[in-house]
Amino acid sequence: MSSQLHVFVPGSLSRRTGGTIYDARMISALRDRGENVVVHELDGTFPAADATARRALAASLEAVPDGAVTILDGLALGDSPELVEPHRERLCLLALVHHPLADEHGLDAGLQRRFLEHERRALAACHGVIVTSAFTGRRVAQLGVPAARVRVAEPGTDPAAPATGPGPDAPPELLCVASLTPRKGQDVLVGALARLQDLPWHASLVGATDADPAFARRVQQQVAEAGLEQRIHLTGACDGTVLANLYRHATLFVLPSRYEGYGMVLTEALACGLPVISTTGGAIPDTVPDGAARLVPPGDADTLAEALDHWLRDPRARAEAAAAAGTHAASLPDWPQAAMLLAEAINELALQDTN
């Protein structure tokens, strides 16, 4: 790798989103390997870049020295091709795509078309693209990126102690970890749980409520209308210690996402030996093994309720899935291993650029 690696991220690295956590953990692990990583935290609104975001991206790109390897998180890159294109000859530009912008759930048709057009141009201006899953690699190929210019660098996973559950006298504890946004599907989960009020359970929905405040309010209202305020707890964002405690005392992990570019919380749950109920949206079938998970169609509250009902009533099936989760977790790379693979991907793409 060159003497300096410049990494552009949308907003602060302290944000508790999957993409930002990936960026922060990879940057930390690369620095532990001795890499000189310069981070550019960009002000403004992303991914639909506002004027502040565009000014920040333009000024930061201008400040990068000629020839530097420069990685741009796709959220910061995708809507601003006109700012990136002038630098394609003087910098080694690499995109880091968690998932294409147009794949976000709930976009209106005009914004979706804009994201498709802009991201195609932005990726074409880059010398290579790093993706967090093979699924996303296939998606960027559909945006016109040749396979030779794509490398996969999956996230790492922290080892974790096996979950102990909520205790013998407590009801099964369902855990969902995701920002409250339409793509994450908490509305579908509440709809499914409303169908299962005759069974004992408690659910914690962990995640920031400020990404889409209107959606978060709708989910809270949905909980109230179903009379489930005592059984479904919206915790907001939690720090690492609190979150680890929630994983430790969970019975099942549920991620009702309509789409994921990888789904790091799924591997976090597997590392705790938790059975997973999720969907077939995006990369999820590639992220979780069959024996440890039940996957249902995205947005289908009835089928999600059936899957939950099955595992809530069948402790033996849950135990078998938990064992499969633990076995799979042992094969997952940790963050130092993931950073090593990322460094190799960067070097390969940068070498292509010099040839």
N, C-alpha and C positions, 0 to 999 in steps of 0.2 A: 504494500500500500504506500502511497505517496506520503511526504512528510506531514501533510495536514489533510484531514478529511472534514469537509464542511457539511453540516447537516441542517436542513431547514425544516422547522416544525411549525404547525399552526397553533399559535398561542403558547401557553406555558407548559413545560414538561411535567409540571405537578398535577395536571388535570387527570382525573380518574376515569379515563375512557380507554377502551381496549387498544386503539391505535396509539395513543400517547404513552400508555404503559409499555407497549412493545418498543416504541422509540426510546424511551428513557432507559429501559432495562438493557437494550442492545448497546446504547451509547455507553452506559456504565461498564458493561462487560468488555466492550472494545477498549475503553480506557484502561481497564485492568490488564488487558493484553499488551499495554504499552503504546496504543495508538493515540495520536494527537488529534482529538476530535474537537472541532469548533462548532458550537451550537448557535444557530440563529433562531430565536423565538420571535415569531412574527405577530405583531399587533394586528387587530382587525377581525372581521367576521369571515369565516370559511365554512363550507366550501364555496358558497356563492359569494365570491370575493367582493367586498365593498371597497370604497376609495382608500380607506386607511390600510386595508390588507394589500392593495395593489402598490401603494407607495412604499410600504414596508418591504415587500418582496423585491421591488425594483431597486431600492436603495441597498438592500443587503446583497443582492447579486452583483451590483456594481462594485461593492467593497471586496469581493472575493478575488484573490490574486490569479493571474493568468495560469492556466494549466492545472488548477486544483481540481481534485475529485470532489464533486458536489452532489449530495443526495438531497432530493426534495421530496418530502412526504406528499403523497398524492392529494391530500386535502388542501395543501397550500399551492400545489402546482396546477391542478387540473383545469381550473377556470381561467387561467391567465397565460395562455400560450404566447401572446404577443410580447409578454415581458421576458419569457424564457428564450424565445427564438433568437434574439440578437446575441446571445451568449454561447450558442452551440459550437462555435468554432474556437473560442478561447478557453472554455471550461469543459471538463469531462462531466457531463450532466447525467445523473442516474436518477430515475424515478423510483420511489418506494410506494407501491400500490397495495393498500389493504383490501380495497374492493373498488371497482369503478364507480365514479360519482353518480352516474345515471342509474345504478342499481339500488340506490337508496329508495326505501319504500315511501309512497305518498307524494312523490313529486308531480307537479302539474306537467302537462304535455310540453309546454313551451320550455320550462326549465330543464326537463329531461333532454330535449333536443339540443339545447344550448350546451349542457354538460357533455353529451356525446360528441358534438362537434369540437368543442374546446379541448376535451381530454385527448381526442385523437391527434389534434395538432400538437398538444403539449408533449405527448409521448413520442411523437415523430421527431421532435426536437431533441430528445434525449438519446444518449449513446447506448443506454441499456435500461432495463426495467427489472427491479427486484420485487417479487411478490411474496406474500406470506403463506400461500398454499398453492398446490398444483391446480386446484379449481380456479383460483384467480389468474393463474398463468394461462389457462385456457380462455378465460374471459378477455384478458388483454390481447390475446392473439386475435380475437374477434374485432378488436379495435385497430387491427392492422400492424401489430408489433410482431416482427419475425421471431420465431422460436429461438434462433441463435442469439438473440439479444435479451432473452428472459432468463432469470435465475430465481429459484425458490429458496427462501430463507425462512423456515417456519419458526414460530416463537419457541422459547424455552419454557420449561415448567419447573417450579420449585418443588423439591421433595416435600412430602407432608405426612404427618401421622395419620393412620386410618381413622375415619370418623367413628365416634363412639355412639352417636345417636342421642336422642333427647332424654333417655332414661327409661326404665321399665314401666313407670306409671304415667308417663307423658304420652300424648298422642303423637303419631308420626309428624315429623317436621319437614315441610317442603321448603326448599331454598331456591330462589331465583335471583341471579346477580346480573344486572344490566341497567344502563341508564333508561329512564322512562321515556321512550320514544315509540312511535308507531311501528318501526321496523322490529323492535324487540318483542312486541306482541303481548305485553302484560294484560291488555284488554281481553285477549283470547284466553289467557290463563284464568282471569277472574271469572269469565263466562263459563269456563269448564268447571271451576270449583263451585260455582253456584249450583251446578247440577249434582254435586256430591255432598250436600249438607247432611245427609243421613249417616255419613262416615266420620270417624274421628280423625282430625288432622289440624295442623296449624301451618300457616304459610308466612314466610318472610320475603318481601320483595325489596331487594337491596339495590339502590342505584340513585344517581343524581336526578333531581326533579326539575332542574333548570334548563336542560337541553331543549325541552318542548313543554313549557309550563302548562299550556292548554291541554295537552294530552295527559299530563300527570294529574291535572284536576279532574279530567274525565274518568280516569281510572279510579281515583279516590271516590268520586261520585258513584261509580259503578259498584264499588265495594259497599258503600252505604245503602244503595238501593237494594242490594241483595241481602242486607242485614248481616254482613260478615265483618263488621268493624272489629269484633273481638277475636276473629280467627285469621284475618289477613292483615299483616302489619307492614306498612310502607315505611321503611327505615330511613330513606334518603341515602346519600353516600356515606360509607363507613371507612374508617381507617383500617390499616392492615391487621391490627390486633383484634379489633371487633369482628372483622370479616373472617379471620381464621377461627375465631370462636364459633361463629355461625356455621361454618363448614363442619367443624368438629361435632356439632350437635345436630346435624341434619340427618334425615332418613333418606331423602331423595333430592336430586338436583333437577330442576325444571328450567329449560330455556325455550320459550315458545316463539323464538325469532322467526320472522318471515324470510330472513336472509342473513347469512354470515359469510364473510370472506375467509374466516378461519374459525373463530370462536374460542378465545383463550380460556374463558371461564369454564368451558367444557373440559379441557385438560386439567384445569385446577381441580374440578370436581372428581375426575378420574383419579388424580393423584391422592385424593382423600379416600378412595375406594367407594365412592358414591355411585349408585345406579343413576343413569341419566335418562330423562324423558325430554325429547326435543323434537325438531322437525326435519324435514328433508330440504329445507331452504338453503340454497347456496352450497358452501363447502362442508356443511355439518356432516353429511354421510361419510365424507373423507376424514373427518376429524375424530369421530367416535367409532369404536368397533361394535359390530352387531351384538355380541354377547353381553355388552355392558349397557346397552341402550335400547329404548323403544322410540322410533321416529315416526311422526305423524305428518300429514300434509300441513303446510303453513296456513294459519288462519282458520283452522277447522276445530272449533271448540268442542263439538260432539266427539270427534275421534280422540282429541286430547283428554277429554273426560273419561273415555273408555280406557285409555292407557293408564291414567292415574288410578282409576277404580281397580284395575287388575293388580297393580303392584301394591296398592294400599291394602287389598284383601289377601295378598299372598306373600307372607314374609319369606317363604322358601325361594320364590322366584327373585325377590329382592336380594337375598343372600347370594344366589348364583350370579346375578348381575354384578354385585359388589366384588365378588372374587374375580370376575372377568375384568372389571375396571382396574383393580389392583395389578393384575398381570400386565395389562396394557400400559399402565402408568410406568412400570419398570423399564419399558422400552423407549420412553420419551426423553429427548435431550434436555439437559438442564441449560441455564442461560449461558454459561461459559462455552458449552458445546455449540449452542445455537449461534453465538457470536463468532466462533471459529468458522462456521459454515457461511455466515454472512461476510466475513472478511475474505474468504475464498471467492465468494460470488462477486464482491466488489473488485477484487484483483483481476478476475477473469474478464469482467466487463471493461475495466480500465485498460487492460492489455489489448483487448480488441480495438479499443479506441486509438491506440498508438500504432497499430499495424495498418 
